[in-house]
Each structure stands twice: as structure tokens, then as C-alpha cells.
Amino acid sequence: MTTFTNGNIFTGQDATSFVSAMTLENGRVTWVGDAADVTDDQAIDLHQQTVLPGLLDAHTHPKYIADALHGGACTPPHINSIADMQAALRQSPEFGKGANVWLEGWGFDETKLAEHRTPTVDDLDAITTEQPIFIYRSDCHSSIGNSKALELAGITAETPDPKGGEIGHFPDGRPNGYMKEVAASQLLIRAKSAQNYEADVTNMVNTSTHYLENGLVAIGELMGRKQPYDTLDLYEDAMKRGFEPQSAIYYVWSEIKDLKDPIGTPDNDKLSIAGVKVFMDGSISGETAWNKVPYPSGKNGVQLTTGEELLAAVTFARDHHLQAAVHAMGDAAIQLILDTTQDLTPWLEHGPSIRIEHATLLSDEMLAQIKAAKMNYALVTQPIFYFAEDESYRTYLNDDQFKNAYRIKSMIATTRTALSSDAPCTPWFEPDSPFIAMQAAVNRTAVNGDVVNLDEAISIGEAVLGYTKWGAEVGGLTDSGQLQPGFRADFVILNQDLFSVPADQIGQTKVLSTWIGAKKVYER
């Protein structure tokens, strides 16, 4: 039994619930209350430090984070041109290590590069043609590769576009290295992963510290794959070697829909198969989110899934007692989800049956439709997007659309809402910092100083709930996200009281230590 006293302990019961002491036993919280009632002379004195329940990132991509930490950040504020990107990749520890070693990067946004264009295969070949290079765009939908990467993936001028994706070409027909949307990027990813399973496991293990130093004790993997290997195998092997966070896998629907037995059984109690992931559209910054009103280019984005196919995925999720997590950024994509599923009967007792991931553009009418629906929806959104990508949203959305962007206050008033990162899928060098996301949710101010729909600001207490209690409820983690008797003794101790600092300093919060099951697993 361990007691902590003289702390500023946020219990997560609601946005304003604090205690000053708690007792833990057998990995669970057994008592919370006032420090004045503590009689244990061995109690640990917190010296008024702020304590939060362990944080949960309900929508992230740990495999991509592992790749990103292994590779190079091609993001502001450090990378601002193609020349910067080339120099950074030449400084990679993997540079010059041989033809079987991939150089990797992530996070570029062509609108933020001095050249104002997407890098090409020729730009990457200027770094090396001996080693394959793979760089994710900021949205993690599209990517670029050098000629060696294209060769390993078998991509030539005659390679047909995969369904839902596009292989870029120069005017002369030669592949230009740009792989538009997930289906195209997967051609390079599969070539890369087929060569590197053991390296992928090692990178995942190394990623554990990254999560713990951000206070993240549980994560949702929203890109579960079956090719070239099963994501379940990756996590099981990583956990055997020390990967700490509790993890829930959501398999991409297109990868499992034709398999006879697509859902395995984890052999680790920290790991679960939680759902299926459906892509309805792309991203705002890539002009591929499916909108009702066209972009300045005259295009409305891309529809990646029909209503019939969505219903098939939802039926599979229901039959296998899983969640359906549906990626939808554009309002046309969200509208199709609602029109297709609003009258269905929910099938999950603990947690929402359908999650709408991102839910970027929501009108009053759509919010009312969600609230009135028979289906129980959750909204999982990302404040880091408008924090880091404001220029793209201002460029690609008209004023009326922009007013409907990331309406977090309205989301919370409508249905259960979790905050998350979608990391590393944004052009910022700390893509999954919960505290930067919380700051953005509270002051609605982008890194460039633009204020984004201030009337949708929420309190810091609500922002923390989005990463704790509400995140746990969305993910079906019934014993996580709160420091209450009976809940898991997962918590973090912070370097500052984020509840009292000015809003623009919330993002400076750091985790001093992270505890899982009452055991310290990280200390700064």
C-alpha cells in the first residue's frame, strides 16, 4: 500500500474535481481524499505538485511514430525548405549504412516549404540513389519516395493507380515519387516493412519511452494492418521486449474485409483488438477531404468509401463486437456516415459503437443529427491540426466552412468527445504532445498567432478530461482515465500546475514521472 499526500490531484471525475491525497494498493486506487486525513507516516509528500490520471491518446499511429522517431522530422520550425529536408536526411544516423537501410522522414507540408511545392523523386535522389527513402506528408495519407524506394515497390511508369490512391507522374510519364492517399503510400510502406520486421519491433520498443515521457499510458493504434505482417504480431513482440502502454488495435477495413479469420486473439492483457477503421475521405491540407462545397481548385475532395461499403464494415464490427472507427474530415463524408448509420441500434455496452475520427467540419444541423440519432456516436478530434495547419485551413476553406472547423465545445455538448493527436500526421515537431493539444483547445490559437473560432474554446479541465476520462470512455477502457477507488493506479506528476498557468503556457507542461499500476515506469 502506498499513499501520496499534499498534492494537487485531478481525479478526472469531472472538470473541477481535485483531492490532495490518494492511496494505492495492488495496482489500483483504493482511497482519495484530504491530506489532513492521512495518518500514514510513510506517505509520499507531493509538495503540491499537480497529478493527472494517466493520459490516453485515443487516435494515434504508434508504428508511424516509431518510424518517425527512427527517421527525421521534416516539419517547422526546423525544416522550412526542400534544401533543409535534404540536409536533415543527410545527417540521419542511417545515411550511408547500405542499400538495405531505409532513410525515413515525416511531416512535410508543401505549403510550408520555401519552394511551395511537393518534393519529387529527383529531390530525394539528390540525397542518395543507393538507399531507399520514404517521407510521409504531414497528413500521413500521402508520401514521397526516391527512385530506389520506387524500384523496391515495383513502381514503374506503367504501374496502375491503386483503388483510392494515385501514383504521381512527371509530364513525360516517369513516376515523380509522389504517392497520393493511403492506398498509394501503402505500396512503399509494404516494400519497406517487408524488409524490416525486426527493425520495426526494435523501433516500437524504443518508442515506449516517448509515450511515457508524454504521460501517455494507453493508446489507440488506428492503422492496424495484415500486410506485410500482422500489426498484432508487432505489438505482441514489442510488449515482450518492454513496450509499456496499454494498446488497442483498429484494423483497416480494406485489409481484413476479404479474410476468412481476420481477428486474432492477443496473448497480452495490455493489448486488445478494439475495432475496424474505415476511410471515408482524405485530408483538408491535401485537398482530399470530401466536402459539400468545392475547394478553390473546384474539386470537392475524394470519397473513398460508399454508404454500402460503410454499412458492410459496420455490420462486421457489430457481428464481432468491435467498434467502427470512421475517418471523416469533410462535411460530405460526415454526412454520409450519419445518413447511413443514424437509425442503427448500438451494439456495444461499454463505449460508443461508432466513432467519427477527426469530425473536422460540423454544422449545427449535423450536431443536432448526432444528438438525435439512435446510434451512439463518439467524436475523436485533434486540436493539433488547427494549431499547426492553420494556413492550409484558411487557404482551402471558405469563411463559412472555417467557422465549422473543430467545434470542440459544441462536440462536447453533443456527445462523448475525446481529444487525440493522430500523430505523427501533422506538420509539427511534437505532433503528439497532449499539452500542446490542450493549450490549443483552451486558447484556440494557432502557432502562427491566428485565433481559430474562439467561441469553441473549452476549459483546461475539459481538455484534460478529453485525454483522460472521456478518452477512456470512448475507447471502452472502463477502469482507466480517473483516479477514483477501483480504477487503475495510472497517473502522471507534472512540472507545473497547468490549471493555473496562463493558457499560452499550458503547452510548456512536462511530465516529471509516469506511473502504471502504481509503479513508476518513467522519470524525467
N, C-alpha and C positions, 0 to 999 in steps of 0.2 A: 504494500500500500504506500502511495506517495501523495503528499499534499503540497499544493502550491498556494502561497498566500501573498497578500499585499500587491496584487496585480490589478490590471485594468483588463478584465477578461470579458470579451464579447461572446455571449453564449450562442448567438445565432437563432435564438427563439423568435425574435422579431428585430426590427431595425434599431431598437434602442435598449436592448436587454444586456446589462452588464452585471457581473459579480466581481468580488475581489479575492475569492479563494475557490479551490476545487480539489477534490480527492479522486485519485485514480487507483484502480486495482484490476489485475488480470486483463489489462489492455482496454478497460472500459472506464468511463466516468461513473463514479458512484455517488458523488455529492458535489453540489455547487452552493455557494452562499457567501456570507460576510466574513472577512478576515478576523473580525472581532470574535467569531465563534470557533476559531481554530485553536485547539489545545495541544496539537502535536508539536513538541519542541524540535522535531527533526524536519519540520515543514520547510520547503524551499522558498526563500524570500525572492519575489519577483521585482522588488524595488520599483513598483508602479509601472513596470513595463507592460505594453499592450500585447494581449494574446488573442489570436483568432482561431476558430476551428480550422483544421487543415483545409487548404483550398483545393477546389476541383475545377479542372478545365474540361468542360463537357464536350467541346468540339475542338480537337486538335489533330495533328498528324505526327505522332512520335517518330515514325520511320523517316519522315521527311526532316524532322528536327535532327534526328541522328545524322542524316546525310548533311544537313546544313552545318551542324557543329563540326562535322568532319571536313566540310568544304569551306567556302568563303562567302561572307555576306557581301552582296553586290547592291547594297542599299545606302541611302542617305543616312547619316550625314557624311560618311567617309567616302562613298563611291558616287561620283556625280557625272561620270562620262564613261564612254566605252574605253578610252585610254586608261582611266582609273581601274576599270574592271580587268583589263589586260594585265596591268601592273600587279594587281592583287593576286590574280591567279598564278602569275609567275613567282609570287612569293609563297605560294601554297607549299606546305611540307611534302605534298605528293608530287610536286613538279620535278620531272626528271627521274622518276622512280621506275620507269619502264612501261612498255606497251600495254600491260595488263592492269595498270593502276589508273583509275579514272580521276580526272580533275573535276571538282564539283563546285558549283556556286548556286546562289539563290537570291531572289528578292529584287531583280532589276525591274524597273518601270520605265519604259521608253520615254514617257512624258517628263521624267525627272532627269534624263540624261542630257548632257550639253548638246549632243548631236540630234536630239529629238527624233530618234529612230530606233527600231529594234536592231540589236546586233545581228550579224549574219555569220554563216559558216566561214566566210573569208576573214572576218574579225577574229574568230576563235582559232582559225588555222594559223593566224599570225602569232599566236601563243605557242602552239605546237600542233604538228600533224602526227606525231609519234604516239601520243597518249590521247585516249578519248576524253572529250569534255562534254559535260552536261550542266546546264544552268537553268534553273526554274525561273520563270517570270514571277512577279510578285503575287499573282493570283493563284499560283500552284496549279493552274489549268494548262497553261501554255509553257513552252520551254524552247531552248535552242541547243544545238549540238554542233560539234565540229565534224569535219569530214571523216575522221576515224570513228566517231560515235555513229554517224550515219552508216558507215560501212559495216560495223558490228551489228547494227539493227537491220541490215539488209535493205536499206532505203536507197533507191535509185530514182532517176527521172521518170521511170515507168511505174513506180510503186503507187498503187491506188490509194486514195484517201480512205482511212478507216471510217466507219459509220460514226457520225457525231464529231469528227475531227477533220483537220486539214493539214496537209504537208505543204509547206511554203515552197515556192519556186522563183528563181530569177526569170527575167523575160525570155532567156534562151532555153528555159525548161529545166535547168540544173537545180536540184534541191538547194534552197538557201539556208537551211538549218533551222528554220522556224517551224515548230510543231504546235499548231493551234488547237487548243482544247485538250481535255483529258485523254480522249481516245488516241490522239496523235502522240502526245507526250509519253503514253504508256509504251509505245514502240521502242523508245530509247530506254525507258526505265527497266523494261523487261530484259533488254540486252545487258544493261548494267548489273542488275540484280542476279541474273543467271550466272555471272562470273564471280559474285562476291557475297555468297550467303554467310560464310564465316566472318567476313569483314562487317557485314550488316549486323550480325549478332554482337560483335565487339562494339560497334558504334552505338547500338541500343543500350548496352550495359553502361557505356561511358555517359550516355545521356541521362542516366538516373540522377547523377549529381546536379545536373542542370535543372531538373524539375524540383528537386528538394531545396535548392538554393532559392527558388522562386516560391517556396511554400506549397507546391502542388503535390498532394498525396494521392490523388486519383485523377485519371484522365480517360477521355473517350477517344479511341482511335477510329476516326471516321473514314478510313480508306483501307479497309480490310481487303486483301487480295487472295486469289487462289493460284496466280501465276506470277513469276516462275516458281514460286513456292508459297506455301500457306502462311498467312500472317500469324495464325495461331501457333505454328511451329516457331516462328521468330520470337514471339513473346515468351513462350514456354522455355525456350533455350536461354533467352536473356534473363528471365527470372531465376533460373537455376544458377546463373552466374552473378546475381546480385542486383538486378533491376528491381527497384523498390516500389514504385507507385502502383496502387490498385488500378487495373486497366479493364476497359470494356471495349470489345471489338465490334464494329459495324461493317459488314461486308458489302462491297459494291454490288448492287443488284445485277448488273450486266455480267459480272464474273461468276455468279452462282446460279443464275436462273435456269440454266440448262443442265446442271449437275444432278446426279441421282441422289447423292447424300452430301449436300453442301455444308451442313453444320456439324462440326465436331464437338467433342466434349473436353474442355480444358482439364488438365491434371493439376492445376494450381488454384487454391481457393481465393487468390488475389486477382484471378483472371476470369472473365466471362465473355460469352458471345451474346451481345445485347440487342443487335438489330441488323437491318439491311439499310443500305444507303442508296438513294435514288437521286440522280442528277436531272433536274428539270431544265436548267439553263446554265449559262456561264457567269461572267463577272461584269460589273459596271465598268471597271477600269479597262477591261479588254473589249468593251462594246459588244459583249456577247450575252449579258443578262437579257432575258426576254421581257421586253416592256410593251405596254399598250401604246405608248407614244414613241415615235421613232427618235433615234439619236440624230445629232446634226448631220450625220452621213446619210440619213434617210432610211437606215436599217433599223429593225426592231430587236436585234439580237438573235439568238438561236434557241429554238425549242428542241431539247434533247430527248424528251420523253412524252409520249402521248397519254391522254387520260386513261386509255385502255391498258397500256403498259404499267402505268402507275397503279391502277386497280389490281393488276396481277401481282405486283410487288407487295402491296398492302395485304392482299389475300394470303400470300406466302407468309408474311410477318405474323398475321393473325393465327394461321394454322400452326406455326412453330413457336407461338407465344413470345414473339420478339417485337421490338419497336420498329416502326418505319421512320427513318430519318431522311427527310426530303430537302435537298439543296434547292433553294429558290431565292434569287436576289431580285429579279424583276417582278413588277406587279402583275404582268400577264401570267407568269409562271405560278405565282402565289394564288392567283385567282383560279387557275385550273385545279390546283390542289384542293382548294375549298369547295369548288363546284363538284368535284369528283368524290370527295370523301365526307362532306359535312353531315350527311344523313346516316352514315355507317355507325354501327354500335361499337363502342370501345371494347377492347378485349383484355386490357391489362389492368390488374387491380392496383398495383403499386407503380405509379408513374403514368405519364401520358402514352397513349397508343401511337400517336403520330407527332413527330417533332418537325417543325419547319425550321430548317437551318438557314441562318442569315436574316431572312424576312426583311430585306433591306427597304423595300418600298411598300408601305401600308397606308391605305386611305382610311378615312373614318368608316366608310361602308364595309371595307374588308375586316376591320377590327370588330364591327358590330356582327358581321357574319361569323367570325370566330367565336364570339361570346355566345351567340345564339345556337351554335351548332350542337348536334347530338354527340358528335365526335369530341373527345377530349384532346385538344392540341396543346403543345408547348412551343414556345418560341425561343430559339437559341441564337443569340446575336453577338456582334463583335464591335465594341466601341473603337478598337484599334484601327478599324478601317477608315472611319472619317477622321480620326486623329492623323493618320499617315497618308491618306489618299484624297484629301480634300480637293486638291486641284483637279483630279480626274473627275470627281463627282460634279464639281462646278462646271467643268467642260462638257460633260456628256449628258447632264440632266438639265432640263429647263427649271424655271423657278418653282412651278407648281410641283414638279416631281421632287425637287430638292427638299421641299417642305415636308414630304412624306418619308424622308430618309432617316432610318434608325430612330424610330419613335419609341424610345425605351420606356419613358414614363407611361405612355399610352399602352405599350405592350403589357407592362406590369399590372395596369388597371384592368386588362382584358383577360389574361390567362397566365399560367405559370411561365416565367421567363428566366432563363439562365444567361449569364454573361460568359463569354469564352474568347478564344484567341484565333482559331483557325490557323494557328502558326504552322509553318513559317510563311503563310500565304499573304504577306503584306510587305510593302517596301519600308521596313523599319528594322534597325539592327537589334532591337529587343522585341521581337514580334509577340512573345507570349508572356511578357511581364504583366501579372494581374494588376499591379498597382498603377501602371500607365493606363491600362484599360479603365480602372476605377476612376482615375483622375478625369479621363475623357468623358466618362458617363456623368460625372458630377459637374464639371465646368463647361462641357460641350465645346471645348476649344481645341482646334487642330494645332499641329506642330508649327504651322505657318502663321498662327495667330487668328485665323478665321473662326468666328463663332458659328456653330452649326446647330440651328434650331434650339435655342436656349430654353424654350418652353418645354422641351422634352428632357430637361435635366432631372436627375434623381439625387437623393441624399447619399452621403457616404455609407450610411448604414444599409441602405437598399443595395448599393453597389457591392458591398461585402456579402450580403445575402445572395446576390447573383452568382457569387463564386463559392458559396458555402451551402446553406440550407436549400435554396432554390435549385442550385446546380445538382445537389444530391437527389432532390425530388424529381427533377427532370430525368436523371439517369437511373432512377429506380434504386438508389443506394439508401435504403430505409434507415440504416443505422449510422449514417455519416452526415457531415455538414453542420453539426451542432455540438456544443459542449453542454450536454444535459445528461442526467443519470440514465444509464443504459446505452448511451451512444459510444461509438469508438473513441478512444482517447488519442485522436489525431489532432495536433494543434501546432501553431507556429508562434514564436516570440519575435516581436518586431523591434526595430531600432528607433522608431518614433511612434507617437500616437497619431495615426492617420485620421482619427476622428476629430482632432482639434487643430491640426495644421491648416494653413491656407490651402484652398483647393488646388492651386497650381504647384503645390509641393507634395501632393499625395503620391505622385509618380516617383519621388525620391525615396520612398519607403523600401527598406531592405529587411530580409529575414535574417535574424540572428541565429535561430535554431529551429529545426523541424523535428517533430516527434510523431511517430507512428506506433499505435498500440502502446502508448506510454513510454516508448523507448526513443531516445534521441538518435536520429539517423543522419542528422546534418548539423554542423556548427560552422558559422562563418569565421 
